[in-house]
């Protein structure tokens, strides 16, 4: 979902971009800001999206991407969306 998206419905499709020099990334998701639950642990997989099938209704979610290379770790802005009901929802 886009940052600050409202009326999101499950399942939710999140996607992100990686920099050209990224060697690994991590995806964090949670209901606190900043998010602390590891959705995808450090990986060099080239996949840049994730399908959230089980999320709680009437809940604010925060998510963030951390990328790293030999120069260190870079953190994305913290994004947020609100899930209100259970049905199909896609954001591209």
Secondary structure, 3 states (H helix, E strand, C coil): CCCCEEEEEECEEEECCCCCCCCEEEEEEECCCCCCEEEEEEECCCCCEEEECCCCCCEEEEEEEEEEECCEEEECCCEEEEEEEECCCCCC
